[in-house]
């Protein structure tokens, strides 16, 4: 007969937390790109490569890029350079009004040049680096050892308490 009480659930939860804490942090990141004020009405930003604050990004697969329109006119972000035949076939923001944002998650490694469909002089680039496999041992957070130790001690204490009851 299987006997489960509140101690079993509690200690199973601690063990699960210990395992989760030991998993390396490999969560995707969010990168911000700002469309600078005045970039729409003036081609000066193209000459100085300042149409986008961070016009070249290096990211990993699964990361997301968020473009924020800080200009006072509409913009449209699409993949591809202004006169590319495949322009907008991977991502197309549609109209981004002033103060609004557009996000896109990049899953595949590669170089993605992008431009503004309205103001063709505005160009940028997202480089998605392939994930490198590593034979080294992953780093665990400092809390992982503590959680694992507490779960082992708690499991031993619980098993002794159950025998007493």
TIDRENTOR-548655 format. One line per 4 residues: number of its first residue (from 1); their letters; for each residue z, y, x of N, C-alpha, C, CB. Coordinates in steps of 0.001 Angstrom, whole numbers. Each point is the difference from the previous one (the first is absolute). Glycine has a CB too. Example, Ala and Ser with C-alpha at 12.3 -4.5 7.8 and 13.67 -1.06 7.14 Angstrom:
2
1> as> 7800/-5690/13190/0/1190/-890/0/1200/900/1246/-1173/-1892; -1966/2223/1542/60/1190/820/730/1090/-770/-2145/-628/1184
END
This chain:
165
1> xxxx> 0/-1171/841/0/1171/-841/0/1248/897/1224/-1258/-1860; -2082/2208/1554/-102/1224/763/1014/994/-518/-2432/-416/447; 3300/851/453/1043/954/-366/-313/1329/661/1726/-1841/-245; -2016/2863/-562/-325/1323/506/990/988/-577/-2446/-588/227
5> xxxx> 3042/1365/643/892/1051/-484/-441/1333/596/1927/-1643/-230; -1164/2670/-22/-381/1338/440/-38/96/1524/1007/942/-2090; -221/-1750/2791/-13/36/1461/-1333/-494/557/2478/-349/3; -3027/-684/-629/-1291/-519/457/-1083/1073/-117/684/-2324/-695
9> xxxx> -721/3012/-422/-1000/1039/-212/200/1139/999/-131/-608/-2445; 1378/1020/2653/306/1091/914/-437/-347/1425/1938/667/-1461; -1585/-1837/1925/-305/-371/1371/-1482/-322/199/2324/-862/208; -2959/356/-1234/-1446/-198/93/-703/1352/124/175/-2129/-1360
13> xxxx> 333/3128/647/-568/1349/92/161/562/1400/500/372/-2417; 648/-586/3035/232/499/1361/-937/-679/985/2400/453/-565; -2614/-1744/406/-908/-717/890/-1423/539/-160/1464/-2059/-127; -1877/2301/-1098/-1340/539/-242/-128/1387/618/-174/-1329/-2133
17> xxxx> 1188/2171/1983/-23/1326/623/-110/-109/1517/1369/902/-1897; -673/-1868/2477/-80/-203/1446/-1402/-356/448/2362/-727/-17; -3012/-114/-742/-1366/-396/343/-947/1193/-139/477/-2363/-759; -332/3118/-328/-858/1166/-211/215/1031/1093/49/-407/-2465
21> xxxx> 1189/607/2896/289/992/1042/-613/-398/1335/2122/578/-1178; -2355/-1870/1376/-559/-465/1262/-1524/140/49/1913/-1586/182; -2555/1788/-1315/-1441/164/-25/-338/1345/637/-218/-1438/-2093; -705/1484/3036/-325/1275/637/-595/980/-1000/-374/-1197/2157
25> xxxx> 589/2472/-1870/-528/1035/-887/-1488/149/240/2215/1201/-21; -2991/-1669/-909/-1449/117/118/-573/582/-1283/-68/-1953/1592; 728/2941/-2115/-453/616/-1229/-1059/1044/321/2237/-416/-1089; -3148/599/156/-1068/980/183/570/1414/1/-1634/-1560/-1104
29> xxxx> 889/2453/1740/438/1385/127/-905/914/-822/911/-478/2302; -409/1688/-2550/-761/1037/-701/-275/1121/984/1043/-588/-2247; -2299/1002/2356/-395/1084/887/-501/1163/-844/-587/-1631/1854; 986/2827/-1477/-366/1211/-728/-1124/735/727/2348/188/-897
33> xxxx> -3345/256/141/-1054/862/522/-39/1217/-917/-1369/-1960/981; 1419/3125/-390/-5/1238/-762/-1359/677/114/2474/264/370; -3046/69/-1520/-1201/827/-9/501/1431/145/-1377/-1636/-1471; 1021/2275/2574/628/1286/322/-514/1127/-901/263/-772/2369
37> xxxx> 572/1753/-2633/-422/1148/-804/-1172/731/656/2348/238/-862; -3326/131/63/-1147/744/491/-1124/-851/552/1563/1782/484; -1413/-3102/-502/-1043/-851/577/-1239/-71/-882/1779/-1326/1115; -1612/1490/-2415/-1141/-62/-911/-968/1150/155/1447/-1190/-1556
41> xxxx> -973/2424/1487/-936/1113/52/-487/362/1408/1121/828/-2020; -604/-1450/3057/-364/395/1357/-342/-1214/851/1476/2005/-205; -2567/-1896/959/-384/-1085/909/724/109/1337/-2236/-102/-1111; 3100/1087/1273/733/189/1251/826/-1237/351/83/2464/-449
45> xxxx> 475/-3119/-559/829/-1179/284/-813/-1115/639/1470/604/-1922; -2755/-694/1592/-846/-1024/611/-199/279/1481/-1156/-352/-2191; 1016/1611/2549/-190/376/1397/1255/-255/831/-1651/1720/-733; 2808/-1632/116/1267/-184/712/650/-1347/-298/310/2460/-60
49> xxxx> -982/-3301/-717/513/-1327/-395/1373/98/-655/-1296/-1024/1877; 1435/2002/-2779/1290/197/-665/-91/-40/-1523/683/1353/1948; -1737/-1946/-2488/-114/-80/-1462/1091/-887/-584/-2474/353/179; 2848/-1373/563/1052/-920/-414/1102/38/1044/-1650/-1487/-1230
53> xxxx> 2878/1577/765/1128/-103/925/204/-1480/248/1110/2168/-817; -1435/-2583/1976/-186/-1370/465/-1367/-470/-462/2497/-474/-65; -3514/974/730/-1356/-393/-365/-366/-1370/549/-624/2400/-54; 1404/-2914/1018/-200/-1361/511/1329/-735/-99/-1864/744/1582
57> xxxx> 1842/-1858/-2309/1208/-822/-170/-225/-1374/602/608/1248/-2098; 438/-1802/2697/1/-1385/468/1066/-724/-803/-795/620/2364; 360/-1604/-3148/918/-709/-892/-199/-1504/135/-11/1946/-1603; 786/-2705/852/-94/-1463/-18/-493/-463/-1367/1866/-187/1700
61> xxxx> -2424/-1025/-1779/-422/-522/-1303/1175/-8/-985/-1755/-1418/1137; 1493/1835/-2359/1031/75/-1027/650/1366/-119/398/-2381/392; -665/3270/571/552/1355/-62/-793/839/-997/778/-174/2398; -112/1187/-2938/-609/882/-991/-106/1402/567/918/-1395/-1879
65> xxxx> -2040/2044/1590/-208/1398/376/10/820/-1284/-1358/-621/2084; 2138/1710/-2069/53/898/-1151/-515/1373/425/1968/-1274/-997; -3050/1713/349/-557/1322/239/613/958/-1020/-2180/-971/924; 2679/2104/-453/557/1029/-875/-866/1242/108/2348/-924/258
69> xxxx> -2798/1418/-1401/-843/1194/-9/882/1243/14/-1821/-1235/-1250; 1978/1825/2425/769/1239/149/-906/1234/-21/1710/-1266/1323; -2970/1066/-1647/-948/1104/-105/55/546/-1433/-1512/-1009/1811; 790/2107/-2065/2/580/-1341/-1269/-337/-779/1429/1842/868
73> xxxx> -2231/-2787/-343/-1201/-476/-698/30/-1529/-39/-1340/2046/743; 518/-2619/-1631/-82/-1457/-124/-658/-624/1227/-119/241/-2489; 513/-1485/2782/-620/-774/1072/-198/-1424/-493/1065/1452/1793; -1977/-2177/-1155/-260/-1404/-327/-128/-763/1310/-1167/602/-2193
77> xxxx> 2075/-1544/2437/0/-785/1237/-723/-1324/-239/2178/1073/739; -3185/-1355/99/-749/-1250/-87/-188/-577/1394/-1182/797/-2083; 1033/-2113/2160/-299/-595/1299/-1436/335/368/1663/-1877/-385; -1904/1985/1675/-1346/278/497/-180/1459/375/-848/-1848/-1412
81> xxxx> -86/2074/2305/-340/1356/421/-926/637/-1041/255/-644/2449; -413/1952/-2412/-710/715/-1062/-1365/-550/-396/1194/1935/803; -1985/-2432/128/-1341/-451/-371/-161/-1513/163/-883/2238/679; 1977/-2953/-752/-28/-1463/113/-469/-617/-1324/1875/66/1714
85> xxxx> -2739/-1088/-1642/-462/-634/-1246/1101/-798/-720/-2273/-124/1024; 3283/-330/-287/1088/-762/-614/1193/889/-348/-748/-2010/1281; 547/3243/-1428/1087/950/-256/681/-300/-1335/-1214/1745/1346; 2528/-1907/-1292/774/-213/-1216/-14/-1419/-525/-479/2311/-524
89> xxxx> -14/-3279/1316/-46/-1371/-495/1312/-760/202/-2428/20/475; 3341/503/348/1301/-647/202/1087/758/-740/-747/-846/2239; 793/2152/-2086/956/800/-771/-606/1348/-359/1914/-1150/1149; -1539/1629/-2306/-470/1277/-523/1135/559/-855/-2482/-715/22
93> xxxx> 3031/1827/406/1182/554/-666/-306/627/-1352/950/399/2235; -2206/-93/-2498/-279/849/-1154/523/1390/350/143/-1953/-1680; -57/2819/718/451/1361/268/1508/35/233/-1887/894/-1394; 2274/-313/2533/1421/221/293/250/1490/-196/142/-1964/1671
97> xxxx> 551/2301/-2729/293/1402/-300/1023/544/998/-499/-392/-2452; 572/1713/2598/1018/577/885/1401/-486/-358/-1451/2012/294; 2194/-2425/740/1360/-498/-200/92/-1471/-366/565/2264/-690; -1687/-2928/464/-17/-1417/-389/-275/-891/1207/-785/642/-2297
101> xxxx> 953/-1947/2108/-168/-957/1095/-941/-1129/-394/2295/556/813; -2752/-1271/213/-776/-1227/-166/462/-966/1080/-2019/1235/-990; 2242/-2492/617/449/-1020/957/-974/-1165/34/2386/663/-392; -2512/-1257/1576/-821/-1193/166/679/-904/1011/-2127/1265/-558
105> xxxx> 2202/-2559/249/588/-984/903/-1117/-720/742/2009/-291/-1517; -1909/273/2842/-1000/-624/865/482/-1406/362/-735/2266/928; -11/-3281/-1347/388/-1383/266/-776/-621/1164/574/-212/-2409; -1764/703/2672/-852/-603/1027/-66/871/1247/-1342/-1105/-1794
109> xxxx> 1381/453/2952/-105/721/1270/-1387/631/121/1662/-1581/1078; -1713/2723/-391/-1273/668/213/189/1504/102/-1161/-1837/-1225; 65/2537/1441/7/1452/63/-645/531/-1273/-99/-13/2545; 845/841/-3257/-469/565/-1257/-125/1512/154/1084/-1876/-1324
113> xxxx> -2313/2330/1451/-223/1448/26/-41/447/-1457/-1299/-56/2237; 1837/1253/-2494/-12/504/-1367/-359/1474/8/1721/-1700/-694; -2124/2180/-451/-393/1402/-128/277/484/-1413/-1769/-294/1768; 1616/1576/-1941/154/619/-1307/-1381/52/-639/2023/1381/745
117> xxxx> -2136/-1901/-1942/-1285/-36/-695/-473/1403/-390/576/-2283/-855; 383/3177/640/-332/1366/-409/-308/857/1225/1464/-233/-2041; -537/268/2988/-141/802/1223/-312/-945/1145/1611/1784/-847; -2899/-2019/1088/-460/-1049/905/421/180/1450/-1890/-261/-1511
121> xxxx> 2317/1436/1900/427/227/1386/1385/-576/277/-1389/2066/34; 2097/-2458/-1073/1351/-542/169/-95/-1501/254/983/1797/-1508; -654/-2243/2734/-76/-1422/357/1289/-437/685/-2506/163/235; 2798/-1436/-346/1164/-589/649/-253/-1467/275/1513/1643/-1137
125> xxxx> -492/-2312/1662/-171/-1396/401/1321/-748/-118/-1861/657/1558; 1776/-1880/-2081/1154/-897/-55/-367/-1241/792/766/883/-2277; 5/-1167/3317/-199/-1199/821/1059/-1011/-390/-989/1339/1925; 536/-2464/-2483/916/-1069/-395/-39/-1053/1095/-343/439/-2497
129> xxxx> 1437/-493/3271/76/-937/1125/271/-1405/-526/835/1833/1536; -1483/-2831/-964/305/-1370/-422/1425/-374/412/-2444/-626/197; 3052/-227/-977/1352/-459/317/-86/-928/1198/752/209/-2420; 22/88/3443/19/-817/1211/1018/-1117/-167/-690/1976/1417
133> xxxx> 255/-3209/-1161/964/-1093/-32/798/35/1290/-1502/-1413/-1478; 2755/1057/1372/877/70/1152/785/-1296/113/163/2504/-214; -12/-2962/1438/779/-1225/203/1463/324/267/-2041/-1143/897; 2366/2428/-891/1388/370/269/865/-205/-1240/-780/1664/1711
137> xxxx> 2053/-1763/-1498/951/-188/-1082/126/1321/-753/1262/-1805/1291; -1346/1782/-2629/109/1254/-745/1404/580/115/-1766/-798/-1589; 1826/2122/1514/1296/663/37/611/-18/-1394/-744/1471/1919; 2021/-1753/-1969/707/7/-1262/913/1213/-19/-112/-2528/-192
141> xxxx> 371/3017/-980/887/1142/-132/1405/-352/463/-1379/844/-1907; 2162/143/2346/1354/-267/489/909/-560/-1080/-303/1822/1641; 3/-1563/-2895/837/-495/-1085/-211/-1495/-233/-77/2270/-1047; -1054/-2822/1510/-317/-1398/-255/1054/-939/585/-2420/604/-13
145> xxxx> 2859/-328/1230/1000/-857/633/1305/51/-785/-1069/375/2250; 1452/822/-2671/1232/158/-776/-93/-742/-1328/386/2229/1082; -1494/-2076/-1784/-166/-669/-1291/-10/-1509/178/-1283/1970/-866; 629/-2456/1895/-32/-1439/252/1399/-528/317/-2361/207/836
149> xxxx> 3106/511/4/1363/-428/341/896/-14/-1236/-295/939/2311; 214/108/-3126/818/60/-1218/-376/-1132/-949/206/2499/243; -1488/-2789/-367/-404/-1077/-906/491/-1364/486/-2011/1344/-636; 2000/-1584/1937/498/-1284/523/1504/-123/-222/-1829/-17/1729
153> xxxx> 2565/1065/-1365/1462/-24/-196/335/-124/-1478/321/1400/2065; -1040/-683/-2909/269/-53/-1440/-295/-1371/-571/-527/2418/-162; -524/-3043/616/-339/-1339/-479/1071/-1005/395/-2433/566/153; 2913/-496/1074/1075/-889/454/1264/242/-796/-988/-45/2292
157> xxxx> 1352/1317/-2482/1209/322/-782/-151/-462/-1435/440/1973/1470; -1589/-1829/-2039/-212/-415/-1391/114/-1499/-145/-1476/1963/-354; 928/-2686/1320/75/-1454/-109/1440/-491/95/-2289/-164/990; 3105/846/-199/1412/-377/98/741/389/-1280/-81/281/2510
161> xxxx> -264/869/-3096/664/433/-1232/-352/-923/-1157/-35/2368/815; -1172/-2857/-856/-421/-883/-1080/751/-1323/82/-2272/1085/-28; 2533/-1561/1228/759/-1234/150/1438/159/-475/-1458/-612/1921; 2018/1839/-1705/1374/265/-428/88/47/-1516/421/1270/2118
165> x> -1427/-674/-2748/5/135/-1475/-232/-1350/-583/-846/2358/74
END
